[in-house]
Amino acid sequence: MSEIKKAIQIYEDFRKLLSINEFKVSEYKEINYGLQFSIQKLGWSGNVRVYQNKQEKVKVDFSQLDESEYSRFIKSLSEGNSVPIYKEVSSTIPNDLTLPIIGSDESGKGDYFGSLVIACIYIDEKILSQLTLLNVRDSKLLSDIRILEIAKDIRKICQNKFVIVEISAERYNQIYAKLENEKKSLNDLLAWAHAKAIEELLSKVQCRTAIIDQFADEKLLLEKLQEQGKKLNIIQAYRAESHIAVAAASILARDRFINKLNNLGNQYNTKLPKGSSSAVVTVARQLVEKNGREILEKVAKLHFKTTKEVLG
């Protein structure tokens, strides 16, 4: 595996663990010999770098963090081996799982513009063999063009044995505001959306096991599941995309997200960038200048710190 892919995997590990603890993690940007990303929480922010050193080892650089409590917590994740300094085989998914299996994953959570999409897919022996031939893998390791191509094949192979739940930016903002009033978080929304997708899929297929990428305490998802879902053996694991069922779900979710983002941009005659970078801020400011600040309610996730940057 290339060094940049190892760096991306470490970034994803940090992103998942920190999200569970209510930190906001930006999209990464590539730098010399590695990548960099920012971490934010309640007005605090810091940068972390992942790079290849002179000995060609992939390392995590915390030198741009301060000495705050948040920084100490972030450093402790690595020191306590919660975030592995890349290992070729690292997964909490049991090796003896039998098919069929349901995989579920989301897209758009870290993107300021666009919707939140959850995809849930059913995999049996026949589907597995066909997806293996397609070289299905985590969507984060694929280009947008490849995602759009392979998603067509996945839909054809799986026919109606998948479910996609899409929450538009406008609806997302309405739900998030309600959750805030109830002292709840984004994880409650994710749990509800995953549960909804799983329950809908279970109305089409019979299955005993579901694998989901870890985003919160497993009890949160179990609380949202209904009668059929509660009978499942639910496995929530870091790097769940290493399993082909979750990888396939990640591709379907990203495919829908990309297409809907493009359509949303076309409505306002602009290209909406992914992530939450400075380019996103620039485009958002242009939209506000042309359409008024209320446009953000329709195209963006308002709770992002990006909104404050856009509105000044």
VOGU-3710 file (C-alpha; in Angstrom, 3 decimals, decimal comma):
1> mseikkaiqi> 0,000/0,000/0,000  1,370/3,477/-0,891  2,431/5,876/1,855  -0,304/8,380/1,023  -2,939/5,658/1,400  -1,497/4,783/4,811  -1,651/8,461/5,774  -5,275/8,651/4,611  -6,129/5,596/6,704  -4,627/7,201/9,804
11> yedfrkllsi> -6,601/10,373/9,053  -9,811/8,337/8,819  -9,082/6,667/12,163  -8,653/10,067/13,818  -11,766/11,436/12,130  -13,971/8,613/13,403  -12,661/8,647/16,969  -12,791/12,435/17,251  -16,273/12,654/15,742  -17,543/10,308/18,446
21> nefkvseyke> -16,181/12,806/20,975  -17,943/15,768/19,281  -14,858/17,199/17,536  -15,163/18,489/13,969  -12,469/17,251/11,603  -11,847/18,949/8,261  -11,149/17,275/4,955  -7,422/16,644/4,603  -5,210/18,506/2,173  -2,062/17,015/0,709
31> inyglqfsiq> 1,307/18,501/1,706  4,873/17,451/0,935  5,222/13,749/1,804  1,834/13,538/3,495  -1,349/15,362/4,442  -2,729/17,866/6,958  -6,137/18,393/8,561  -7,679/20,671/11,175  -9,637/19,752/14,304  -12,193/22,033/15,974
41> klgwsgnvrv> -14,385/22,054/19,072  -16,182/24,877/20,900  -13,986/27,660/19,525  -10,746/25,673/19,856  -8,848/24,523/16,763  -5,576/22,866/15,873  -3,776/21,175/12,989  -2,368/17,665/12,693  -0,022/16,388/10,006  0,568/12,826/8,852
51> yqnkqekvkv> 3,724/12,397/6,799  6,511/10,055/5,677  9,823/10,705/7,436  13,367/10,177/6,137  13,234/6,536/7,231  10,108/6,174/5,050  7,918/5,608/8,113  4,466/7,188/8,294  4,302/9,428/11,384  1,753/11,696/13,057
61> dfsqldesey> 2,948/15,234/13,826  1,221/17,034/16,734  3,671/19,967/16,849  1,017/22,459/15,695  -1,260/21,665/18,642  -1,189/23,795/21,787  -1,066/22,553/25,395  -4,809/22,707/25,985  -6,930/19,905/27,381  -8,295/19,190/23,895
71> srfikslseg> -4,766/18,844/22,499  -3,756/16,464/25,275  -6,821/14,351/24,574  -6,048/14,165/20,846  -2,435/13,184/21,530  -3,575/10,528/23,981  -5,529/8,761/21,237  -2,304/7,915/19,472  -0,256/7,338/22,627  -2,876/4,894/23,861
81> nsvpiykevs> -2,915/3,151/20,482  -6,586/4,039/19,933  -5,341/5,349/16,610  -2,837/2,876/15,180  0,254/4,152/13,402  -0,742/2,162/10,399  -0,860/-1,615/10,458  -1,552/-3,641/7,334  -4,248/-5,679/9,055  -6,332/-3,788/11,576
91> stipndltlp> -10,016/-4,415/12,063  -12,448/-5,291/14,804  -14,665/-7,185/12,364  -14,638/-10,932/13,154  -12,999/-13,083/10,503  -15,578/-15,867/10,775  -18,675/-13,920/9,705  -20,989/-15,860/7,416  -23,092/-14,489/4,584  -25,536/-12,951/3,992
101> iigsdesgkg> -24,507/-9,638/5,546  -25,838/-6,092/5,449  -23,372/-3,217/5,141  -24,230/0,411/5,903  -22,243/3,622/5,473  -22,763/7,373/5,081  -21,460/10,191/2,897  -21,604/13,969/3,168  -21,054/14,182/6,930  -17,842/16,157/6,481
111> dyfgslviac> -19,031/18,209/3,508  -20,374/21,711/4,120  -22,411/21,771/0,929  -24,953/19,132/0,001  -26,939/16,392/1,634  -26,240/13,617/4,109  -26,610/10,198/2,463  -26,790/6,763/4,059  -26,623/3,620/1,927  -27,421/0,116/3,110
121> iyidekilsq> -26,718/-2,981/0,993  -27,335/-6,742/1,210  -24,507/-9,122/0,275  -24,883/-12,867/-0,283  -22,480/-15,356/-1,894  -23,550/-14,540/-5,466  -23,378/-10,781/-4,958  -20,053/-11,099/-3,131  -18,403/-12,937/-6,024  -19,524/-10,277/-8,496
131> ltllnvrdsk> -18,483/-7,356/-6,317  -15,095/-8,971/-5,771  -14,555/-9,024/-9,529  -15,335/-5,295/-9,592  -12,552/-4,714/-7,023  -15,000/-2,924/-4,736  -13,223/-0,974/-1,978  -13,700/2,003/0,290  -14,986/4,996/-1,710  -12,342/7,251/-0,103
141> llsdirilei> -9,722/5,337/-2,096  -11,526/5,953/-5,396  -11,790/8,999/-7,648  -15,205/10,583/-8,222  -15,211/9,308/-11,794  -14,513/5,741/-10,668  -17,181/5,988/-7,951  -19,810/7,003/-10,500  -18,758/4,166/-12,798  -18,647/1,390/-10,226
151> akdirkicqn> -21,873/2,493/-8,509  -23,778/1,709/-11,711  -22,407/-1,842/-11,660  -23,202/-2,281/-7,965  -26,815/-1,200/-8,495  -27,125/-3,605/-11,410  -25,645/-6,514/-9,447  -27,668/-5,906/-6,290  -30,881/-4,970/-8,112  -33,339/-3,907/-5,403
161> kfviveisae> -31,294/-5,266/-2,479  -30,076/-1,881/-1,301  -31,597/1,231/0,250  -30,460/4,843/0,097  -31,661/7,447/2,595  -30,922/11,021/1,578  -31,394/14,034/3,823  -31,191/17,296/1,866  -29,238/20,203/3,316  -32,463/22,083/4,024
171> rynqiyakle> -34,043/19,142/5,827  -30,741/18,387/7,590  -30,708/21,904/9,079  -34,276/21,543/10,301  -33,538/18,221/11,993  -30,240/19,415/13,460  -31,905/22,487/14,996  -34,523/20,244/16,586  -31,832/17,938/17,962  -29,963/20,880/19,471
181> nekkslndll> -33,114/21,992/21,260  -33,411/18,473/22,650  -29,736/18,519/23,757  -28,886/15,836/21,213  -26,159/15,647/18,561  -25,374/14,723/14,982  -24,799/11,153/16,145  -28,520/10,897/16,951  -29,311/11,864/13,372  -26,814/9,351/11,993
191> awahakaiee> -28,222/6,592/14,197  -31,768/7,358/13,051  -30,783/7,415/9,361  -28,802/4,151/9,550  -31,659/2,503/11,441  -34,180/3,723/8,864  -32,098/2,320/5,985  -31,583/-1,014/7,744  -35,256/-1,424/8,589  -36,301/-0,631/5,015
201> llskvqcrta> -33,810/-3,140/3,633  -35,005/-5,809/6,056  -38,480/-5,420/4,538  -36,938/-6,753/1,303  -34,420/-9,359/2,507  -33,728/-11,719/5,393  -30,444/-11,279/7,207  -28,961/-11,800/10,677  -25,858/-9,583/10,634  -25,181/-5,928/9,799
211> iidqfadekl> -21,834/-4,112/9,747  -21,692/-0,356/10,227  -18,785/2,044/10,463  -18,363/3,161/14,078  -19,726/6,681/14,629  -21,059/6,581/18,207  -21,755/4,324/21,152  -23,488/1,228/19,791  -26,385/1,716/22,211  -27,440/4,832/20,291
221> lleklqeqgk> -28,102/2,871/17,103  -29,807/0,020/18,942  -32,226/2,499/20,488  -33,292/3,694/17,023  -33,841/0,239/15,522  -37,337/-1,225/15,436  -38,522/-4,810/15,818  -36,739/-6,346/12,816  -33,532/-4,397/13,317  -33,238/-5,348/16,984
231> klniiqayra> -33,001/-9,010/15,945  -29,813/-8,314/14,000  -26,298/-8,961/15,193  -25,036/-5,386/14,829  -21,291/-4,932/14,411  -19,999/-1,363/14,636  -16,308/-1,217/13,841  -13,591/1,264/13,012  -12,492/0,868/9,394  -15,644/-1,082/8,664
241> eshiavaaas> -15,093/-0,138/5,001  -12,480/-2,893/4,974  -15,444/-5,283/4,628  -16,780/-5,394/1,086  -20,394/-4,917/2,235  -19,603/-1,584/3,878  -17,259/-0,607/1,036  -20,068/-1,174/-1,477  -22,433/0,868/0,686  -19,862/3,679/0,880
251> ilardrfink> -19,678/3,787/-2,930  -23,467/3,952/-3,338  -23,693/6,687/-0,701  -20,897/8,748/-2,260  -22,330/8,299/-5,741  -25,688/9,722/-4,628  -23,971/12,535/-2,726  -21,849/13,571/-5,730  -24,786/13,529/-8,137  -27,051/15,499/-5,816
261> lnnlgnqynt> -24,275/18,012/-5,072  -23,795/18,597/-8,805  -27,537/19,036/-9,306  -27,710/21,462/-6,389  -24,885/23,517/-7,850  -26,582/23,617/-11,238  -29,649/25,202/-9,637  -27,507/28,195/-8,693  -25,195/28,149/-11,731  -22,124/27,329/-9,683
271> klpkgsssav> -19,921/24,360/-8,837  -20,200/23,463/-5,177  -16,868/22,156/-3,828  -16,707/19,175/-1,509  -15,329/19,268/2,013  -15,017/22,452/4,090  -11,878/24,106/2,703  -11,155/27,765/1,921  -12,546/27,127/-1,565  -15,857/26,187/0,055
281> vtvarqlvek> -15,872/29,448/2,029  -15,221/31,446/-1,151  -18,076/29,841/-3,071  -20,437/30,171/-0,101  -19,696/33,897/0,154  -20,409/34,305/-3,549  -23,746/32,543/-3,134  -24,678/34,762/-0,206  -23,744/37,881/-2,159  -25,982/36,860/-5,062
291> ngreilekva> -28,892/35,258/-3,194  -28,814/36,485/0,392  -27,689/34,641/3,519  -30,855/32,491/3,568  -29,417/30,557/0,603  -27,133/28,718/3,039  -30,158/27,052/4,639  -30,858/25,347/1,305  -27,370/24,326/0,226  -25,178/23,980/3,331
301> klhfkttkev> -24,996/22,388/6,773  -25,352/25,451/8,949  -23,824/24,085/12,160  -20,382/23,854/10,533  -17,888/26,466/11,721  -17,664/27,363/8,045  -20,924/29,311/8,358  -19,309/31,802/10,753  -16,391/32,212/8,358  -18,764/32,848/5,462
311> lg> -20,933/35,384/7,262  -18,072/37,045/9,066
//
